Amino acid sequence: MLEGNLRPDGMKSLMLLAVCGVCVLRGQDGQSFIKNFPLLAALDTDHDGVISAAEIAAAPGVLRSLDHDEDGKLSAEECAEAGERGPSSSDLVKTLMAFDKNGDGKLERSELPERLQGLFDRGDVNKDGVLTVDEIRKLAQSDQASRPKEPEPDPAFRKRMERVIMRVVPVLAALDTDHNAEISEAEMQNAPAALKKLDKDGDGRLTDDEVTPDWLLVFVAQGMAQFDTDGDGRISKEEANAPKAAPFRATLLAADRNHDGFATEEEIMAEVRARADLNHDGVVTQDEIQRAMQSGALGKDEVHQQ
């Protein structure tokens, strides 16, 4: 059900979600999800792999800094790409203007440390020896525009994938309290209270075991978004027989154990668990999904590449 392939050679992605062609779920068994999932990594400002009480309290400001298009809300894409797209115009203005030593509202080249003088040279397009706030904004916008753009996915599929990622990543599900697949300004402001609900042991901080997704749910939910083209929450026989579902057709059809002609998410999860839970402990890990894919129990990677 993965769009793309899973590789054991160090690739971090468990699932390739086609939200503007970016990898949005990261982490492998034994690796820190907090350190590997961008939004969590942004919240973990001291990079120790734990979201502390102080970091939870500071969450609203961190979340606002991830609003790259400055529309007052966070999309699934912004949550999953946090920090990877370069600074927003407001971020770059704030960073550079902190070096305005004489407080005149513009920067001279000598005010910037050597490591940032290359930015000055690129931003000072009129070569007047000063960098204004407007020039800094244009510099950030130019950098954003110059980044390679991936092909846009089908809009309906994109919308389904946005809802998937907001639902299956616990921190996003906690923040998106109205379940509309985006985090509003009010939800950002409420972030500390929302995050505290993930603190299962009540120690005032968030650890990997409290925020890591259920990989079985991740795998199946992505498949549902890919194959449930009419969006009714079920995979019909017609949808299972579509060409793109071919590698997983046997799994999808076998999941319909009540023979009503449809496989629900719950039924598919049960079928995938039966095929992939190799040690029969009731938990399906990323590694078990990987091995089931490679063995052909769920579908072979090379067959499913697009």
C-alpha positions as CSV (number, residue, x, y, z in Angstrom):
1,M,0.0,0.0,0.0
2,L,3.0,2.2,0.1
3,E,3.4,4.6,-2.8
4,G,7.1,4.1,-3.5
5,N,9.2,1.4,-1.9
6,L,10.7,0.5,1.5
7,R,14.3,-0.2,1.6
8,P,16.4,-1.7,4.4
9,D,19.6,0.3,3.3
10,G,19.1,3.2,5.7
11,M,16.2,5.0,4.0
12,K,14.3,6.8,6.8
13,S,10.9,6.9,5.2
14,L,8.3,4.4,6.3
15,M,5.7,5.8,4.0
16,L,5.9,8.1,1.0
17,L,2.9,10.4,1.3
18,A,2.3,12.3,-2.0
19,V,1.7,15.7,-0.5
20,C,3.6,17.8,-3.0
21,G,5.9,14.9,-3.5
22,V,7.7,15.1,-0.1
23,C,8.5,12.4,2.3
24,V,6.5,13.3,5.3
25,L,6.7,10.3,7.6
26,R,10.1,9.4,8.8
27,G,11.7,7.1,11.3
28,Q,12.6,3.4,11.5
29,D,12.3,0.9,14.3
30,G,14.9,1.9,16.9
31,Q,15.3,5.4,15.7
32,S,13.9,8.5,17.4
33,F,10.7,9.7,15.8
34,I,11.0,13.0,17.6
35,K,14.4,13.6,16.0
36,N,13.2,12.5,12.6
37,F,9.7,13.9,12.1
38,P,10.2,17.6,11.2
39,L,7.5,19.2,13.4
40,L,8.6,17.3,16.5
41,A,12.3,18.1,15.7
42,A,11.3,21.8,15.6
43,L,9.6,21.5,19.0
44,D,12.6,19.8,20.4
45,T,14.7,22.9,20.5
46,D,17.6,21.4,22.5
47,H,17.7,18.4,20.3
48,D,17.8,15.8,23.1
49,G,15.0,13.6,21.7
50,V,12.5,14.7,24.4
51,I,9.9,17.4,24.3
52,S,10.3,18.9,27.8
53,A,7.7,20.8,29.8
54,A,9.4,24.1,28.8
55,E,9.4,23.1,25.1
56,I,5.7,22.2,25.4
57,A,5.0,25.6,26.9
58,A,6.9,27.3,24.0
59,A,5.1,25.3,21.3
60,P,2.8,28.1,20.0
61,G,5.8,30.2,19.0
62,V,7.6,27.3,17.3
63,L,4.5,26.3,15.4
64,R,3.9,29.9,14.1
65,S,7.5,29.9,12.8
66,L,6.7,26.9,10.6
67,D,3.9,28.8,8.8
68,H,6.0,29.3,5.7
69,D,3.3,30.9,3.5
70,E,2.3,33.1,6.4
71,D,-1.4,32.4,6.1
72,G,-2.0,32.0,9.8
73,K,-2.3,28.2,9.8
74,L,-0.3,25.1,9.3
75,S,-1.0,22.7,6.5
76,A,0.0,19.0,6.5
77,E,2.8,19.9,4.1
78,E,4.2,22.6,6.4
79,C,4.0,20.2,9.4
80,A,5.9,17.5,7.5
81,E,8.5,19.8,6.0
82,A,9.2,21.9,9.0
83,G,12.6,23.6,8.7
84,E,13.3,21.9,5.3
85,R,12.1,24.6,3.0
86,G,14.4,27.4,4.2
87,P,13.3,30.3,6.4
88,S,10.1,32.3,5.7
89,S,10.5,36.0,4.8
90,S,9.5,36.9,8.4
91,D,12.0,34.5,9.9
92,L,14.8,35.8,7.7
93,V,14.0,39.4,8.6
94,K,14.0,38.6,12.3
95,T,17.3,36.7,12.0
96,L,19.1,39.3,10.0
97,M,17.7,42.5,11.6
98,A,18.9,41.2,15.0
99,F,22.4,42.4,13.7
100,D,21.2,45.9,13.1
101,K,23.6,47.3,15.6
102,N,22.9,51.0,15.1
103,G,19.1,50.5,15.0
104,D,18.5,52.4,11.8
105,G,16.2,49.7,10.4
106,K,18.6,48.5,7.7
107,L,21.8,46.5,7.6
108,E,25.2,47.4,6.5
109,R,27.5,44.6,5.3
110,S,29.9,45.2,8.2
111,E,27.1,44.6,10.7
112,L,26.7,41.0,9.7
113,P,29.1,38.1,10.7
114,E,31.2,36.7,7.9
115,R,29.1,33.6,7.6
116,L,26.1,35.7,6.6
117,Q,27.7,38.2,4.3
118,G,27.0,36.0,1.3
119,L,23.3,36.6,2.1
120,F,23.9,40.3,2.1
121,D,25.6,40.3,-1.3
122,R,22.7,38.3,-2.8
123,G,20.1,40.5,-1.2
124,D,21.6,43.9,-2.0
125,V,20.4,43.9,-5.6
126,N,20.7,47.6,-6.1
127,K,24.3,47.5,-4.7
128,D,23.8,50.6,-2.5
129,G,25.6,49.0,0.4
130,V,22.6,48.5,2.7
131,L,20.0,45.8,3.1
132,T,16.5,46.9,3.8
133,V,13.7,44.9,5.3
134,D,12.0,44.8,1.9
135,E,15.2,43.4,0.3
136,I,15.4,40.7,2.9
137,R,11.8,39.6,2.3
138,K,12.5,39.5,-1.4
139,L,15.6,37.4,-0.8
140,A,13.7,34.8,1.2
141,Q,10.9,34.7,-1.4
142,S,13.5,34.2,-4.2
143,D,15.2,31.4,-2.3
144,Q,11.8,29.7,-1.8
145,A,10.9,30.1,-5.4
146,S,14.2,28.7,-6.6
147,R,13.7,25.4,-4.8
148,P,12.9,22.5,-7.1
149,K,9.1,21.9,-7.3
150,E,7.7,18.5,-7.5
151,P,4.8,17.6,-9.8
152,E,1.4,18.4,-8.1
153,P,-0.6,15.2,-7.2
154,D,-4.2,14.8,-8.1
155,P,-6.1,17.3,-6.0
156,A,-8.5,14.8,-4.6
157,F,-5.6,12.4,-3.7
158,R,-3.7,15.3,-2.1
159,K,-6.7,16.1,0.1
160,R,-7.0,12.5,1.2
161,M,-3.3,12.4,2.0
162,E,-3.4,15.6,4.0
163,R,-6.2,14.0,6.1
164,V,-4.2,10.8,6.5
165,I,-1.1,12.5,7.9
166,M,-3.1,14.7,10.2
167,R,-4.8,11.6,11.5
168,V,-2.0,9.0,11.9
169,V,0.7,11.2,13.4
170,P,-0.2,11.5,17.1
171,V,1.1,15.0,17.6
172,L,-0.7,16.3,14.5
173,A,-4.0,14.5,15.5
174,A,-3.7,16.1,19.0
175,L,-3.1,19.6,17.6
176,D,-5.8,19.4,14.9
177,T,-8.7,19.4,17.4
178,D,-11.4,20.2,14.8
179,H,-10.1,17.5,12.4
180,N,-10.0,19.7,9.3
181,A,-6.5,18.7,8.3
182,E,-4.8,22.0,9.2
183,I,-3.7,23.7,12.4
184,S,-5.3,27.1,12.9
185,E,-4.0,30.0,14.9
186,A,-6.4,29.1,17.8
187,E,-5.1,25.5,17.7
188,M,-1.5,26.7,17.7
189,Q,-2.3,28.9,20.8
190,N,-3.9,25.8,22.4
191,A,-0.9,23.6,21.6
192,P,0.5,23.2,25.1
193,A,-2.8,21.8,26.4
194,A,-3.2,19.6,23.4
195,L,0.4,18.2,23.7
196,K,0.0,17.5,27.4
197,K,-2.8,15.0,26.5
198,L,-0.1,12.9,24.8
199,D,1.9,12.7,28.1
200,K,0.7,9.2,29.0
201,D,2.9,8.7,32.0
202,G,2.2,12.2,33.4
203,D,5.9,13.1,33.8
204,G,5.4,16.5,32.1
205,R,7.4,15.7,28.9
206,L,6.9,13.8,25.7
207,T,9.1,10.8,24.7
208,D,9.3,8.7,21.6
209,D,7.0,6.0,22.9
210,E,4.3,8.7,23.5
211,V,4.4,10.3,20.0
212,T,5.4,7.5,17.6
213,P,2.7,6.5,15.2
214,D,1.1,3.0,14.9
215,W,3.0,1.9,11.8
216,L,0.2,-0.6,10.9
217,L,-2.3,2.3,10.9
218,V,0.1,4.4,8.9
219,F,0.5,1.7,6.3
220,V,-3.2,0.9,5.9
221,A,-4.4,4.5,6.1
222,Q,-2.0,5.5,3.2
223,G,-3.4,2.5,1.2
224,M,-6.9,3.6,1.9
225,A,-6.2,7.1,0.6
226,Q,-4.5,5.7,-2.5
227,F,-7.1,3.0,-3.5
228,D,-10.4,4.3,-2.0
229,T,-10.9,6.6,-5.0
230,D,-14.6,7.4,-4.2
231,G,-13.7,8.3,-0.6
232,D,-16.4,6.2,1.1
233,G,-14.0,4.7,3.6
234,R,-14.1,1.3,2.0
235,I,-12.2,-0.6,-0.8
236,S,-14.7,-2.1,-3.2
237,K,-14.0,-5.0,-5.5
238,E,-13.8,-2.5,-8.4
239,E,-11.3,-0.4,-6.5
240,A,-9.2,-3.5,-5.6
241,N,-9.2,-4.5,-9.2
242,A,-7.8,-1.2,-10.4
243,P,-4.3,-1.5,-12.0
244,K,-2.6,0.5,-9.3
245,A,-3.9,-1.9,-6.6
246,A,-2.5,-4.9,-8.4
247,P,0.4,-5.6,-6.0
248,F,-2.0,-5.7,-3.0
249,R,-5.1,-7.1,-4.6
250,A,-4.9,-10.4,-2.8
251,T,-4.6,-8.7,0.5
252,L,-7.4,-6.3,-0.2
253,L,-9.8,-9.0,-1.4
254,A,-9.0,-11.4,1.4
255,A,-9.7,-8.6,3.9
256,D,-13.4,-8.8,3.0
257,R,-14.1,-11.6,5.4
258,N,-17.8,-10.9,5.7
259,H,-18.1,-11.1,1.9
260,D,-20.1,-7.9,1.6
261,G,-18.0,-6.7,-1.4
262,F,-16.1,-4.1,0.5
263,A,-12.9,-4.0,2.7
264,T,-13.0,-1.5,5.5
265,E,-9.9,0.0,7.1
266,E,-10.4,-2.2,10.1
267,E,-10.7,-5.3,8.0
268,I,-7.6,-4.4,6.0
269,M,-5.7,-3.8,9.2
270,A,-6.6,-7.3,10.5
271,E,-5.5,-8.9,7.2
272,V,-2.2,-7.0,7.1
273,R,-1.6,-7.9,10.8
274,A,-2.2,-11.6,10.0
275,R,0.3,-11.4,7.1
276,A,2.9,-9.2,8.6
277,D,3.0,-9.9,12.3
278,L,5.8,-12.4,12.0
279,N,6.5,-12.9,15.7
280,H,2.7,-13.0,16.6
281,D,3.0,-10.4,19.3
282,G,0.1,-8.4,18.1
283,V,2.2,-5.4,17.1
284,V,3.3,-4.8,13.5
285,T,6.5,-2.9,13.2
286,Q,8.1,-1.0,10.3
287,D,10.6,-3.9,10.0
288,E,7.8,-6.5,9.8
289,I,6.0,-4.5,7.1
290,Q,9.3,-4.2,5.2
291,R,9.9,-7.9,5.3
292,A,6.3,-8.7,4.4
293,M,6.7,-6.4,1.4
294,Q,10.0,-8.0,0.3
295,S,8.6,-11.5,0.7
296,G,5.6,-10.8,-1.4
297,A,3.1,-11.3,1.4
298,L,1.8,-7.8,0.9
299,G,3.3,-6.8,-2.4
300,K,6.8,-6.5,-3.8
301,D,8.5,-3.1,-3.9
302,E,9.7,-3.3,-7.4
303,V,6.2,-4.0,-8.7
304,H,4.7,-1.1,-6.9
305,Q,7.1,1.7,-7.9
306,Q,5.5,4.6,-9.8
